[in-house]
Every structure is written in C-alpha cells, then in structure tokens.
C-alpha cells in the first residue's frame, strides 16, 4: 500500500515544483523523500554560494518532510547527495557529518552531476524507516 506523507509539503516553495512529484511517500514501512534543494528555511532563497550552508539547508528540508511523515533524521537509512562540483565534497562532507553528529549516520552515495534543478549546488534525497 502506498500513501502520500500526510500533510507533507515542500518546506519552502520557490514557485512551481520542478515536476509532478510528492515530497515524500510512505510505502512498505519506509518513507521515500524526493530530492530536496538547499532552500533556506529563514529566507526562502536558494543557497548557491556556500556548500556547507547549502548541504545543511537541504538536509533540514529532508528532515521537514520526514517530520510530516512521523519520522526524524535518526530514522534515515540511506542518503543520496548530488553535487554540482565534486571538488566541494570535503566541505559538503563536513556539513553532512555535523548534521548527523551524535547519531549513527545513514548509508550514503554522493555523485557529481552536470546540473541540478534551479542550478542548485546540491540536492539530497533520502530513505527512512517509518517508526
């Protein structure tokens, strides 16, 4: 059985979504979170000039979708992180590590991609267990 995450909405809206998708889907005891861009929860602006701040913002947006589905960052089992420049991996990894400080970090894949929606510098998607 597949259910949309109840009440989940993109934490910050930058106009129309990049496509027809749900922010999160609950299926088979898991929550699948669509890729989240580094949109600041404070300003609503896309963070484009600071990879550490961008990774943190994208992870916070993932966490917001999880909260709407009744989970938290401690329930994440897999992250996929897309970077527009793999040279920023070290700084991205530092922000990632800080976000998961104090809990077991999830499995992760990280890729450099040619481009991301809205020319973002990072996008993060996640899979979490539904507590």
Legacy VTK file of the C-alpha trace (Angstrom):
# vtk DataFile Version 3.0
C-alpha trace
ASCII
DATASET POLYDATA
POINTS 131 float
0.000 0.000 0.000
1.343 3.416 -0.942
0.274 6.589 0.859
1.488 10.132 0.381
3.103 11.549 3.503
0.142 13.138 5.290
0.316 16.914 5.147
3.834 16.936 3.673
4.646 19.894 1.536
7.919 21.222 0.352
9.200 23.197 3.352
9.816 26.287 1.229
8.318 26.905 -2.199
10.321 28.533 -4.968
7.350 28.852 -7.275
6.173 25.840 -9.254
7.752 22.475 -8.482
10.303 21.189 -10.951
7.936 18.354 -11.825
4.907 16.314 -10.808
6.107 14.572 -7.659
5.325 14.136 -3.984
7.742 15.456 -1.347
7.548 12.077 0.363
5.842 8.723 0.016
5.244 6.106 2.721
5.460 2.557 1.376
6.370 -0.770 2.919
7.401 0.684 6.259
9.692 3.277 4.671
9.488 6.962 3.827
10.974 7.918 0.477
11.880 11.617 0.355
12.189 13.323 -3.014
15.311 15.328 -3.712
15.431 18.498 -1.649
17.219 21.641 -2.765
19.156 23.945 -0.441
16.372 26.430 0.174
16.873 28.447 3.347
14.043 27.972 5.812
14.709 31.506 7.082
14.695 33.417 3.788
13.090 31.093 1.241
16.087 31.726 -1.008
18.148 29.082 -2.752
21.639 28.928 -1.206
24.108 28.991 -4.083
27.385 30.329 -2.704
28.223 28.233 0.382
28.265 24.443 0.067
28.248 23.857 3.831
25.179 26.039 4.317
23.583 24.505 1.219
24.055 20.911 2.408
22.692 21.811 5.843
19.636 23.518 4.308
18.905 20.572 2.012
19.199 18.132 4.932
16.891 20.291 7.065
14.355 20.245 4.239
14.618 16.429 4.108
14.062 16.392 7.876
10.921 18.539 7.496
9.382 16.054 5.061
10.269 13.209 7.426
8.659 15.032 10.364
5.449 15.373 8.353
5.560 11.610 7.877
6.167 10.901 11.554
9.920 10.268 11.385
13.151 12.119 12.064
16.735 12.233 10.894
17.632 9.353 13.222
15.337 7.153 11.076
17.205 7.809 7.811
18.830 4.662 6.431
20.076 5.962 3.060
21.026 9.345 1.612
21.856 10.187 -1.979
23.634 13.508 -2.379
24.131 15.165 -5.761
26.818 17.850 -6.030
27.298 20.248 -8.919
31.062 20.203 -8.204
32.771 17.183 -6.645
35.609 19.475 -5.557
33.219 20.673 -2.837
32.970 17.114 -1.439
35.198 17.766 1.588
33.161 20.786 2.723
29.881 19.012 1.918
31.049 16.031 3.959
31.872 18.321 6.897
28.336 19.758 6.917
26.857 16.271 6.472
28.877 14.954 9.401
27.799 17.857 11.632
24.119 17.267 10.749
24.304 13.643 11.894
26.526 14.348 14.911
25.556 12.172 17.869
23.617 9.590 15.849
24.652 6.781 13.527
24.952 8.312 10.069
22.993 6.593 7.303
24.448 4.836 4.295
25.230 7.363 1.581
26.105 7.763 -2.058
27.439 11.025 -3.460
27.722 11.964 -7.123
28.809 14.932 -9.185
26.160 15.826 -11.754
26.232 18.176 -14.723
23.352 20.274 -13.448
20.574 20.358 -10.862
17.124 21.983 -10.850
17.268 25.751 -10.443
21.066 25.440 -10.889
21.392 24.369 -7.256
24.813 23.317 -5.960
23.431 20.306 -4.050
20.324 18.138 -3.914
19.646 15.495 -1.250
17.165 12.614 -1.288
16.575 10.105 1.477
15.007 6.847 2.551
13.943 6.426 6.177
12.262 3.692 8.179
8.810 4.633 9.407
8.909 4.353 13.225
LINES 1 132
131 0 1 2 3 4 5 6 7 8 9 10 11 12 13 14 15 16 17 18 19 20 21 22 23 24 25 26 27 28 29 30 31 32 33 34 35 36 37 38 39 40 41 42 43 44 45 46 47 48 49 50 51 52 53 54 55 56 57 58 59 60 61 62 63 64 65 66 67 68 69 70 71 72 73 74 75 76 77 78 79 80 81 82 83 84 85 86 87 88 89 90 91 92 93 94 95 96 97 98 99 100 101 102 103 104 105 106 107 108 109 110 111 112 113 114 115 116 117 118 119 120 121 122 123 124 125 126 127 128 129 130
